Amino acid sequence: MAQTLTVPRSKGPDGPDVPPELGDYRPGGDAAMRKDTAKLGIWIALGSISMLFAAFTSAYIVRSAGEDWVPLAVPWLLWVNTVVIVASSVTLELARRAFENSRPLGFRKWLLVTAALGVMFLVGQVMAWGQLAAQGIYLQSHPHSSFFYVLTGVHAAHLFAGVIVLLYVLSLAMRYRLIPGESSAPAICATYWHFVGGIWLYLLVVLFYI
């Protein structure tokens, strides 16, 4: 006679049962240790990215003293991109607070808006490169243009990675794999995104005002 196997379910912090297959997203156990490890990992990653851009900045300052340095005008689309990336930090902060206040619908909505703004920024960056190309300014035109394409390209790659992470966290939220007070993914995602936004503001100052 066939027997039915009953899988035990644990009680979540906000009332509903949480299936054991949620793994790292279940409350209790070593959740605090996992959160600390995740925080350490993101700060190590941010430190590495900071060193990368610091190295680029040093090379930029040294190279800008050359006689062949040609000033580069700011493409107007970069100002639009700046507004977009600042707005995306605001919407992600709204998403983070919605998650902490156990408002899953608000969390998913603002997370999706943030990802859409991130895609908008990337499209705007491609269009800004197109603006320069239409003026005959390419990667190898002169040192200033080379640094502009390289630095904004590296930044775009990191922001693209952030969009992928946003969509991944959104997929976890859609499957109810995130628990307020237990899951560190939203906070870590917000930290990375705000950092990338700050890097963009930094690059604007370096590329056009130093």
PLY file of the C-alpha trace (Angstrom):
ply
format ascii 1.0
element vertex 210
property float x
property float y
property float z
element edge 209
property int vertex1
property int vertex2
end_header
0.00 0.00 0.00
1.49 3.34 -1.05
2.27 5.80 1.70
2.08 9.57 1.36
5.16 11.43 2.52
4.31 14.64 4.35
6.98 17.34 4.16
7.16 19.40 7.36
6.81 23.14 7.04
8.27 25.77 9.32
6.54 28.88 10.52
7.70 32.19 8.99
8.10 35.44 10.97
5.00 37.01 9.49
2.66 34.07 9.95
2.51 32.01 6.70
4.18 28.64 6.48
7.57 28.63 4.80
8.48 25.45 2.88
11.85 23.95 3.82
13.04 24.00 0.19
13.55 27.75 0.52
17.01 26.95 1.84
18.93 30.12 2.70
15.74 32.14 2.77
14.25 30.27 5.72
14.29 32.05 9.05
16.41 30.84 11.92
19.55 28.77 11.84
22.66 30.63 10.76
20.80 33.42 8.93
22.84 36.09 10.71
26.09 34.43 9.63
24.90 34.28 6.02
23.98 37.97 6.11
27.38 38.92 7.53
29.15 36.86 4.89
27.10 38.45 2.12
27.84 41.94 3.45
31.54 41.18 3.61
31.45 39.89 0.04
29.76 43.00 -1.35
32.18 45.34 0.43
35.15 43.40 -0.94
33.62 43.67 -4.43
33.00 47.40 -4.04
36.55 47.88 -2.80
37.90 46.14 -5.90
35.76 48.26 -8.20
36.88 51.42 -6.39
40.53 50.47 -6.91
39.84 49.90 -10.61
38.35 53.35 -11.11
41.04 54.93 -8.93
43.68 53.44 -11.23
41.85 54.79 -14.28
41.63 58.21 -12.63
45.36 58.32 -11.92
46.15 57.43 -15.52
43.63 60.01 -16.72
45.15 62.85 -14.67
48.69 62.01 -15.79
47.69 61.69 -19.44
45.66 64.91 -19.44
48.90 66.87 -18.95
50.03 65.89 -22.45
50.20 68.43 -25.26
47.90 66.35 -27.44
45.03 66.55 -24.94
41.81 67.75 -26.58
38.90 68.93 -24.37
35.69 66.99 -24.91
32.29 68.64 -24.69
29.67 66.92 -22.53
27.06 65.13 -24.70
23.67 66.43 -23.55
22.36 62.89 -23.18
24.72 62.39 -20.26
22.68 64.89 -18.24
19.54 62.93 -19.04
21.33 59.77 -17.94
22.34 61.46 -14.70
18.70 62.24 -13.89
17.74 58.66 -14.75
20.36 57.04 -12.53
19.56 59.34 -9.59
15.87 58.49 -10.01
16.72 54.79 -10.06
18.46 55.10 -6.69
15.31 56.71 -5.30
13.03 53.97 -6.64
15.35 51.23 -5.34
15.33 52.83 -1.91
11.53 52.80 -2.04
11.70 49.11 -2.95
14.04 48.35 -0.05
11.79 50.12 2.44
8.72 48.35 1.06
10.51 45.02 1.59
11.49 45.88 5.16
7.89 46.90 5.88
6.56 43.61 4.48
4.85 45.16 1.45
5.67 42.61 -1.26
3.62 44.26 -4.01
5.32 47.61 -3.48
8.71 45.90 -3.34
8.21 44.14 -6.66
6.76 47.25 -8.31
9.63 49.57 -7.35
12.21 46.90 -8.12
10.81 46.55 -11.63
10.78 50.35 -12.08
14.43 50.47 -11.01
15.42 47.78 -13.50
13.56 49.66 -16.26
15.43 52.86 -15.39
18.68 50.92 -15.50
17.89 49.70 -19.01
16.95 53.28 -19.96
20.33 54.47 -18.73
22.16 51.87 -20.82
20.18 52.84 -23.92
20.98 56.49 -23.24
24.67 55.66 -22.92
24.70 53.91 -26.28
22.96 56.92 -27.80
25.55 59.26 -26.23
28.32 57.22 -27.85
26.38 57.57 -31.09
26.27 61.34 -30.66
30.05 61.47 -30.39
30.50 59.11 -33.33
28.26 61.38 -35.43
30.71 64.20 -34.65
33.62 62.06 -35.79
34.83 61.40 -32.23
35.75 57.76 -31.69
37.72 55.66 -29.22
41.05 56.38 -30.93
40.37 59.99 -31.96
42.40 61.49 -29.09
43.34 60.62 -25.47
40.32 62.34 -23.93
37.86 60.45 -26.12
39.69 57.19 -25.37
39.28 57.68 -21.64
35.65 58.70 -22.10
34.73 55.56 -24.04
36.70 53.24 -21.76
35.50 54.68 -18.44
31.85 54.98 -19.46
32.04 51.52 -21.04
33.39 49.94 -17.85
30.72 51.74 -15.84
28.00 50.56 -18.23
29.22 46.97 -17.79
28.91 47.24 -14.01
25.47 48.82 -14.30
24.37 46.06 -16.68
25.46 43.54 -14.04
23.35 45.47 -11.55
20.29 45.19 -13.80
20.81 41.42 -13.98
20.99 41.26 -10.19
17.81 43.35 -9.89
15.95 40.97 -12.17
17.27 38.00 -10.21
16.09 39.49 -6.91
12.75 40.26 -8.56
12.45 36.62 -9.61
13.08 35.55 -6.01
10.41 37.97 -4.83
7.93 36.66 -7.39
8.47 33.15 -6.00
8.23 34.36 -2.39
11.81 33.33 -1.70
12.63 36.49 0.29
11.69 37.05 3.91
11.90 40.47 5.62
14.41 40.42 8.45
16.07 37.27 7.11
17.02 37.86 3.47
19.93 40.19 2.79
19.59 40.24 -1.01
17.51 43.47 -1.25
19.85 45.45 1.00
22.97 44.18 -0.76
21.44 44.91 -4.16
20.62 48.46 -3.02
24.17 48.98 -1.73
25.67 47.95 -5.05
23.23 50.03 -7.09
23.77 53.20 -5.05
27.52 52.66 -5.37
27.33 52.38 -9.16
25.22 55.54 -9.24
27.83 57.34 -7.18
30.56 56.16 -9.55
28.66 57.76 -12.43
28.57 61.16 -10.71
32.26 60.76 -9.94
33.06 60.01 -13.59
31.24 63.13 -14.77
33.43 65.26 -12.52
36.62 63.47 -13.55
35.96 63.45 -17.30
34.71 66.98 -17.74
35.70 69.12 -14.74
39.22 67.98 -13.79
0 1
1 2
2 3
3 4
4 5
5 6
6 7
7 8
8 9
9 10
10 11
11 12
12 13
13 14
14 15
15 16
16 17
17 18
18 19
19 20
20 21
21 22
22 23
23 24
24 25
25 26
26 27
27 28
28 29
29 30
30 31
31 32
32 33
33 34
34 35
35 36
36 37
37 38
38 39
39 40
40 41
41 42
42 43
43 44
44 45
45 46
46 47
47 48
48 49
49 50
50 51
51 52
52 53
53 54
54 55
55 56
56 57
57 58
58 59
59 60
60 61
61 62
62 63
63 64
64 65
65 66
66 67
67 68
68 69
69 70
70 71
71 72
72 73
73 74
74 75
75 76
76 77
77 78
78 79
79 80
80 81
81 82
82 83
83 84
84 85
85 86
86 87
87 88
88 89
89 90
90 91
91 92
92 93
93 94
94 95
95 96
96 97
97 98
98 99
99 100
100 101
101 102
102 103
103 104
104 105
105 106
106 107
107 108
108 109
109 110
110 111
111 112
112 113
113 114
114 115
115 116
116 117
117 118
118 119
119 120
120 121
121 122
122 123
123 124
124 125
125 126
126 127
127 128
128 129
129 130
130 131
131 132
132 133
133 134
134 135
135 136
136 137
137 138
138 139
139 140
140 141
141 142
142 143
143 144
144 145
145 146
146 147
147 148
148 149
149 150
150 151
151 152
152 153
153 154
154 155
155 156
156 157
157 158
158 159
159 160
160 161
161 162
162 163
163 164
164 165
165 166
166 167
167 168
168 169
169 170
170 171
171 172
172 173
173 174
174 175
175 176
176 177
177 178
178 179
179 180
180 181
181 182
182 183
183 184
184 185
185 186
186 187
187 188
188 189
189 190
190 191
191 192
192 193
193 194
194 195
195 196
196 197
197 198
198 199
199 200
200 201
201 202
202 203
203 204
204 205
205 206
206 207
207 208
208 209
